[in-house]
Amino acid sequence: MDELREMIEVEFEKIEQVINALPPEDKLPYLSELELAGVATFIHNFYNGIENILKRIFKAFNLELPSGAAWHTDLLKQAVAYQIISQDLKDKLIRYLGFRHFFTHAYALDLYADKLEELVGKIKSTYNFFKKEINYFLENKKPAT
């Protein structure tokens, strides 16, 4: 459990660095296309960190990781089913999952400040909610041996 906790703490630190590097949402309309692409990359990195933590928990608890074309969505659904995260948190994370999909398949020139404002504005509270639920799960569950 200590090794899992350490790996998750490293992910938490990286996510916090990403969040702290983001500009305030009210500054987004004044950013260049290149700067907006940087913001989008940070939002993408944030969600990758969330998935990394969930995947580490699945592995540590010998839970089957989803596969196939919809594995990203299934990871969140199964995290709720295994009571790692709440349905309320899943509903918040779905927005970032949707952005991850968009970011992966779109051109940087398709990024618009008004579309990023809500994600940037809610990223810190979403992260704090996630961190609280993950810490609660880790404190109350024992990994499979």
C-alpha positions in Angstrom: 0.0 0.0 0.0 2.9 2.3 0.7 4.2 1.9 -2.9 0.7 2.7 -4.3 0.4 5.7 -2.0 3.8 7.0 -3.1 3.0 6.6 -6.8 -0.3 8.4 -6.4 1.4 11.2 -4.4 3.8 11.7 -7.4 0.8 12.0 -9.7 -0.9 14.4 -7.3 2.2 16.6 -7.4 2.3 16.6 -11.2 -1.4 17.4 -11.4 -0.9 20.3 -9.0 2.0 21.6 -11.1 -0.2 21.6 -14.2 -3.1 23.3 -12.4 -0.8 26.0 -11.0 0.6 26.7 -14.4 -2.8 27.5 -15.9 -3.8 31.1 -16.3 -6.9 32.4 -14.7 -10.0 31.7 -16.8 -10.7 35.5 -17.3 -7.3 35.8 -19.1 -8.1 33.1 -21.7 -9.8 35.5 -24.2 -6.5 37.5 -24.4 -4.2 34.5 -25.2 -2.8 33.8 -28.6 -3.6 30.6 -30.4 -0.2 29.2 -29.3 -1.0 30.0 -25.6 -4.4 28.5 -25.9 -2.8 25.3 -27.2 -0.6 25.3 -24.1 -3.7 25.7 -21.9 -5.3 22.8 -23.7 -2.2 20.6 -23.3 -2.4 21.3 -19.5 -6.0 20.4 -19.3 -5.2 17.2 -21.3 -2.3 16.5 -18.9 -4.7 17.0 -15.9 -7.0 14.3 -17.2 -4.2 12.0 -18.0 -3.1 12.2 -14.4 -6.6 11.4 -13.2 -6.6 8.3 -15.4 -3.0 7.3 -14.3 -4.2 7.3 -10.7 -7.3 5.2 -11.4 -5.3 2.7 -13.4 -2.7 2.4 -10.6 -5.6 1.7 -8.2 -7.2 -0.9 -10.5 -3.8 -2.7 -10.8 -3.1 -2.6 -7.0 -6.5 -4.0 -6.2 -6.4 -6.6 -9.0 -9.4 -5.0 -10.7 -9.7 -5.7 -14.4 -8.8 -2.7 -16.5 -11.3 -2.0 -19.2 -10.2 -2.4 -22.8 -11.5 -1.6 -26.2 -12.5 1.6 -28.0 -14.5 3.0 -25.0 -12.0 2.1 -22.3 -11.6 5.7 -21.1 -15.3 6.0 -20.4 -15.5 2.5 -19.0 -12.7 3.3 -16.6 -14.8 6.0 -15.0 -17.9 3.8 -15.0 -16.0 1.0 -13.3 -14.4 3.3 -10.8 -17.9 4.3 -9.7 -19.0 0.6 -9.6 -16.0 -0.3 -7.5 -16.7 2.7 -5.2 -13.4 4.3 -5.9 -15.1 7.5 -6.9 -18.7 8.8 -6.6 -21.2 9.3 -9.4 -21.1 13.0 -8.7 -17.3 13.1 -9.3 -17.7 10.9 -12.4 -20.1 13.5 -13.8 -17.6 16.2 -13.2 -14.7 14.2 -14.8 -16.8 13.4 -17.9 -16.3 17.0 -19.1 -12.5 16.5 -19.0 -12.8 13.1 -20.6 -14.8 14.7 -23.4 -12.1 17.4 -23.8 -9.4 14.7 -23.8 -11.1 13.1 -26.8 -11.6 16.4 -28.6 -7.9 17.4 -27.9 -6.6 14.1 -29.2 -8.5 14.3 -32.5 -8.7 18.1 -33.2 -6.4 20.7 -34.5 -5.0 23.3 -32.1 -6.6 26.0 -34.3 -10.0 24.6 -33.3 -9.4 25.7 -29.7 -11.5 28.7 -28.4 -11.1 30.5 -25.2 -14.8 30.5 -24.3 -14.8 26.7 -24.6 -11.8 26.4 -22.3 -13.1 28.8 -19.6 -15.4 26.4 -17.8 -12.8 23.6 -17.8 -10.1 25.9 -16.4 -12.5 27.5 -14.0 -13.6 24.2 -12.4 -10.3 22.3 -12.7 -9.1 23.1 -9.2 -12.4 22.2 -7.4 -12.7 19.0 -9.6 -9.1 18.0 -8.6 -9.7 18.7 -4.9 -12.9 16.6 -5.1 -11.0 13.8 -6.8 -8.1 13.9 -4.4 -10.4 13.8 -1.4 -12.3 10.8 -2.8 -9.1 8.9 -3.7 -7.6 9.6 -0.3 -10.8 8.3 1.4 -10.7 5.2 -0.8 -7.1 4.5 0.0 -7.6 5.0 3.8 -10.6 2.7 3.9 -9.8 -0.2 1.4 -7.1 -2.8 1.4 -5.5 -3.9 -1.8 -5.8 -7.6 -2.9 -2.8 -9.7 -2.0 
